[in-house]
Amino acid sequence: MSLMPPLPDCRLCSRWELAPKNPGVPTIQVGIPGRDALVVVAPSPGYYEHVHNEPAVGKPGRLLREILLAELSTLCTIYLTYLVRCGVDQDSKSKDFKSCFTHHLADIHSIWASPAPQIRVLLLGADATTQFHRLHLGIRVSHKDAIANNGKPRTILSRSVPVFATIHPAAILRNNSLIHTVEDHINLLTAHVKGQAPTPTDPDIQAPRSPHHLP
């Protein structure tokens, strides 16, 4: 595990007053550089992430790292990051994502400069999905539509990057049945990394037959 380059001074951010004891949970890199990169983007850190100053260490994070991403961690260099660095005891607002975007973008620049042959992005939950598309691409994409188009390449910082979306692991802890849906999304992503993703084919459309040729 390694930390990404230091963040800009978070004390300049308006959210600093809401989280004065933590300068922002940094992005971490898990795995050996040189393999395909998977950038896992969550909306904001929770209580335990702040306590340990490390991404994905609470119950949802452990579910993500130890179970959902277990196989992918053997195939990719994984980067765990947030759109908003210092979470508070309330949902992040649109202005929070915008104010913290420069920090997120600095890490994206660093990851894009890595020797990874291919970079993929996995967005966790509706907030991460909608705000990522809005901030990076200037478009509105719903969580449902993003999942329906999992693996669709998006041009981010002049690089074509397949983007995947899934349900936030915290939702699985509230409704265990959702794990099957998330596993389907992760399996599709894993197949994509392995070069085994299904490819659409043109339907075999038969021309209509004249009634005179019917038996």
TAZI-V897859 format. One record per helix or strand of 3 or more residues. SS is the DSSP state (h for helix, s for strand). FROM is the first residue (numbers start at 1). LEN is the number of residues. If there is no record, write none. Layout:
ss->SS from->FROM len->LEN
ss->SS from->FROM len->LEN
This chain:
ss->h from->10 len->3
ss->h from->14 len->5
ss->s from->28 len->3
ss->s from->37 len->8
ss->h from->47 len->6
ss->h from->59 len->10
ss->h from->72 len->3
ss->s from->77 len->8
ss->h from->94 len->19
ss->s from->119 len->6
ss->h from->125 len->13
ss->h from->143 len->6
ss->s from->152 len->5
ss->s from->159 len->8
ss->h from->169 len->6
ss->h from->178 len->16
ss->h from->211 len->3
